Structure formats: C-alpha cells, structure tokens
C-alpha cells in the first residue's frame, strides 16, 4: 500500500517559533507530512492547492488579518484544515476564527505544541478523509460507510454482551 504524504504549511512571522513547530511535527510525522514554513502570507497563498491538507496560521501576523487569510485559503481549497495560533486569549477572535472555518484556535504556550500535534494527528487519521483520499469515494459515501461500521460495532457489542434472557 502506498503511503500518502500530506502538505502542511506554517505561516508564522517569528522564524524561531515556525522552525520549532516544524521540527516538532517532522519528528512526530516523519513519513506523513511535507512541512513548509512561510513568513509571507501571499507566498503561502500562491502555494496552496487542492492537495494542501493543513495550514497553521499565526493570528498575530504583522500586516495580515488571519480571518481574511482563512477565507482566502478556504476559497482555494475547501478541504484544507486551518489551525490558528495566537498569543492572545481573546474569545471574540477565537469565535470569529471558528465561524470562518478554522479547525481550532490554539493559544501559544507550554502545551501548544502538544495541542497542535493532537490536532494534526486527528486530521491526518480522520476516517472519512482516509476513505476519500485513498479510495477516491465521495465524502457522503465515506460518512455513510463510517457510520455503518460504527453502528455495526455497537450492535455486535450489544448482542455479544447484553444477551436477552428469553
């Protein structure tokens, strides 16, 4: 079976932070991700295509608005998942980002790398994404198959362990 390598872009004006996140994710996903870092939003937007799986954006990027970038990314590729990183705990910004289509709003800090890792892991291993990309089936059919499998497992467990006494 072939291994699919996903594109992950990091848009961060602080090169140290950008490299730190990239190194951390490359160590965790050595054969699953092709990570590219950017300090310029326009260069990143030119690189995004239908095969871009994940984009991590610094909300506090100088000269750019993350919500506008988010909508531009979604126009280019609606399947691209966007994670917003911010140094501010502003609930209004977080809600606006999530409403605009961000997967998650992550506050920079001690646990931010682990949280980003967890999000990237869930995005890469999401069953519907795997069915759509590997087997080239429609998203609705993939959702139906996933629910069918989950319901089958629940029914099997119920029948196996909760035997009725007739």
N, C-alpha and C positions, 0 to 999 in steps of 0.2 A: 504494500500500500504506500502511495506517495505521501510525503509529508508537506502540508501546505504552510508556507511562510507568509505571515501577515505583516503588513506595513503598519508601523506605529510612528507617529510624528510627535515631537515635543516642541512646543513653541514657548520659549522662556527667554526673557531678556538677560537674566543672570546666567552666564555660561557655566559657572560652578554648579549651580542648582540643576541646570539642564544635564550636565555631564554626570552628576551624582545619580539622578533618576535613571538616565540611560544605562549607566554601568550596573546599577542595582537590577534593572529589568533584564538586561542582557545575561546576567548571571543566573537569574531565575528562569528565563525562557531562552536558552542558548540556540535552540533549533526551531523555534516557533515564530520569532519576531525579527524583522529587519527594522532597526530603530534609526531614525534620522532626526537630528536636532536642528532647530531654526531659531534665529533671533529676530528675523524679519517676517511679518505676517504675510506680506504679498508673495514672497518666495515660497512660503509654505502653501498658500492657496494655489499657486501655479503647479505644485507637485501633487496635490490631492487629486485622486481619480477614484473610479469605482472600486478599486482593489485596496483602498486605504481602510483598514479596519478600525483603528483607534487614533484619536488626536488628543493630546494633553495640552491645554492652553493655560498660560498664566493670566489670571483675571486682571492683574495689575500691570499688564504690559504697557510700556510707555508709548503714547501716541495712538493706541488702538483700543477699541471697546470690545470686550470678549463676547458680548451678546451679538454684536454685528458680525464678528468673525464666525460665531456659532451658526448664525443663519446662513452665511455665505458657504460654510462647509456643508451644511445640510442641503443647500441648493445644488452643490456639485455632486455630492454623494449622500443620499438619504440614509444609507445603511451604515455610514461611518459613525461610530460611537465617540462622543466627546466628553472628556473629563476636564472639569475646571479646577485649577489650583489657585488658591488665594491666600494672602497673608491676613486678610480681614475677615472677622466673623460678622458679616453683615447679612442678616436673614433676608432682607429685601433683595439683595443681589443674588443670593442663593435661589430664592423662589423664582426670580426672573430668569436665571440661567436654566433651571429645571423646566420651566414652562417653555423655554425656547428650544428645548430638546437635548439638553445636557444629560448625560447618564448620571453624573454625580458632581457635587460641589465639595471639594476637599480642602480643608484648612491646612496650610503648611505648618508643620511642627514635627514633634518627635515621631508620631505614628503615621505621618502622611505617606511615607514610602510603603509601609505595610498595607495601608488602605488602598493605595494605587495598585500594588501588587494583587491584592484581593480582587479589585475591580477588573483588572486586565485578565486575571485567571478566569473569572466568571464570564467575561465577554468572549474569550477565546474558546471556552469549553461549553458554551451555551448550546444545548441540544438542537434547537431549531437552526442556529447558524451552521452547525456542523452538517445537518441534513441538507440545507440549502446549498452550501458551498461544495460539499464533497459529492453529493448525489444529484445536484442540479435540478432539484424539485422546487415547486413553488412554495412560498413561505406559508400559505394557508394549509397546504397539504402537509408540510412539515409540522405545523402546530397540531393538526388533526392526528398525525401519527404519534406525536409525543403524548398527547392526552390519552390516546387509545392505549399506549403502553403503560402509562401511569395508572389508568383505571384497571387495566388487566392485572397489574401487580397488586393493587389494593384488593381486588376481588379474590385473587388467588390467596393472599394472606388471610383474608376474612374467611374463606372457605376452609382453609387449612387449619386455622387455629380456633375459629369460633364455630365448631361443628354444632348444628342444632340437635337437640335431644328430642327426637320424634318417637 
